[in-house]
């Protein structure tokens, strides 16, 4: 059955660009579902139930007002029931998915239908990860761990009709890709933690720092603990002029807060039993990450689909895009502080998508450029 479904001869019985239209339309429909995933996965909600509804008035959207691309334009980006604005992100995700699916068919449809189907699944995952990471600075396990499993299974299914030799090679590439993606990024994460693992924040004199049950409250920001404590060893440190709890006070003490322990001077407390703490200090040291564990699993998923060479390519290109093309200009334009968090997942996703369509030519061009530079050096 699998062989029949991906047999290019069966697909060729219908004009090539009929399938172009099909993939564009199908992509827009999938994009509508991806919008549901982008909205609900970070909230821990079901992506199946309840049916599509307005996030403002909870109006259940009927099928004729849920036509991808068309409905958003027809209603001018507003809910038919309450008139509340509907984010343009819904339209952009549907359009991006439709174009991505069409691009896969136009590029690989004449080569392998199976490859097209695998790539559209992979690109759908990249789109969900990108928009969630931009908004929430996380990539859910449904995308990362699910992507690792899906990539391995797709390698198995795609190579199965080609015989045992091709199957073994495909599975080895997938396993090597998973190991390379997880191993390299985790190593970078650990090194980054050693080098950039602390952020010292200098504060005005007599600044009040409040530790609530959910976050650290600084004069101009509120930082949830989940953004600070990625592991049990992470610690918030400060030298406080005064510390006030609900039932006691301290003066001129060192404060250390970890996920499991609150130490004030020589006294050790359970943080869960301290709902409120107020300290006065001129400086606080916060833990921070070079990148999150979600990026490690995300790169492993890319390796599962595309192999280890794509991992190396995506790592290098995403660092260039995120750091040089995006990060530095934002800092120079004062739109972002040098120490601010920058979602890395979208740049990994963009690099992986570039690998699918143009990765090999870019690598070949890079090595030709190196040969040309080497030739110039030798000529001197």
C-alpha positions, 0 to 999 in steps of 0.5 A: 500500500505504501509503495502504491501511494508514493509511486510517482507513476500513479501521481503522473496520471494527473497533470503535474500542476493539478497537484500544485493546486492541490498542495497549495489548497491542502497546505492552507487547510493544514495551516488552519490546523497549525494555528490551533496548535500554535494557540493551544499547545503552549496553554496545555489545551486539547488541539481537537476539542472544543472546535474552532472558536473566537478567543474573545467571545468564544463564538463557535465558528461554523465551517463556512466562516472557517475557510482558510485564507478567504474568511480572514480577508472576507471578514477583514480580520474580525470576528463575525460575532463580536467584531473583535480583531483576529490576529493577522498571524492566522492568515500568515500561517495559512499562507506560509503553510500553503506556499511551503507545501506548494514549494515542496511539490514544485521542487521535489514532485518530479523526484519523489512523492514520498519525499514531498510528503515527508518534507511537508510534514517536517515543514509544518512542524517547523512553522508551529515551533517558530510561531510558538517560540517567538511568542512564548520562548518555548518549543513544546515536546509535542513538536520536539520529541514528536518530531524525533519519533516522526523523523525516525519513522519517516526514514523507515517508511520512505526507505522501506520500498527500496530494500534492506540496504537503503533502509539500513542507510536511512536509519543510520542517517536518522540515528546519527542526525538525532545524536549529532543534533542533541549532542552538539547543541547540548554541548553548546548549552553546557559551555554557554552556561559556564561562560554566560550563565550569570547576569549581573543587574546593577540597580539604583540605591535602595531598590526594592526587589520582591520575590513573590510565589511566581516571579522576581519583581524588579523596578522595571520588569517581572521575571517568572521563575520558570525563565530563571530556573532551568535546572536545580543548580540555578541560583539567584544571588544578592547582597541585601541591606534589608530583607523582610519576610511576613514574620521576620526581618534581616539586615546586611545579609547574603540571599541565595534562592534556588528551586529547592532552597532559600538561604538568608545569611546562615539560615536555610528555608524552604522556598515553598513556605515563603510566599513573600520576600522583599529585599533592598539591594543595589545589585542582583545576579540572575541565572541565565541560559545560552539556549534552552533544552527545547532547542536541543530536542528541536535540533535532534528532531531536525537531525532525525528527518534530515541527517547530521549534515543538515544539523551542522548546516542549520547550526552554523546558518542559524547562528549567523541569522540570529546573531549577526543579521537579527541580534546585532542590528536590534542591539544597535537600534536599541530595540533589545539589550545585549543580555536580552533573551532571543528565541533561537528556534525560529532561526534553526527552523529557517536554516533547516528549511533553507537546507531542504531547498538549497542546502547542497548548492549553498555548501558547494558554493561555500567550498568553491569560495574557500578554494578561490580564497586559497588560490588567491593566498597561494598566488601571493 
